[in-house]
Structure formats: C-alpha cells, structure tokens
Amino acid sequence: MKRTSNNFVTRLCRLSEDHVDTLNKIRESVSFINKQANRRLFRVDVKPRKPIDTNKGYGYGGNVIGGLNNAVFVDVYIRPINGNYINWR
C-alpha cells in the first residue's frame, strides 16, 4: 500500500508490549531532539486504526470511533510544527 504522507513512521499494535515500548522510544527521541533545539520542531501524531469494538466502527475520515482506547493498531507519524524543517546538510 502506497503511503501519501512522507511523515509516516510505522504501524504498531497497541496490544503488544514491544510495540508500546517502541512508541515510547519514538516519543522520547522526538522529545530529546526538541530539547536540544530549545524549541519544538517536531511532534508525534498517533492515529488509531482498526477498532477493537467493531460495533463502534469508523467515523468521518477513517478515524476509529472511541479513539486510542478502541484501537488495535495505530499509525505513527512525526510531523514538523509550523513548517519547521531541519537542513541536514
């Protein structure tokens, strides 16, 4: 499946402890980068996918009704804030 966002990092299962640890490490890494820059450059967005309770289903735009509490899988994105980009050269 082709992703349309260049900010996509990974898809994680919330029911797996390893995946929860991975999400925490991603959040800590982005937090460290922001602290080193003395301003917020990036943020971690977590989007719920595939509901646990299928009776609730999906809302407008494909988001899971019930939020992260009702999601089996989550997509993780690292997005720049206010168009801040770092020149890595």
Secondary structure, DSSP 4 states (H G I P E B T S, - for coil): ---S-TTEEEEEETT-HHHHHHHHHHHHHHHHHHHHHTS--EEEEEEEEEESSTTT-B-GGGPBTTGGGGEEEEEEEEEESTT------
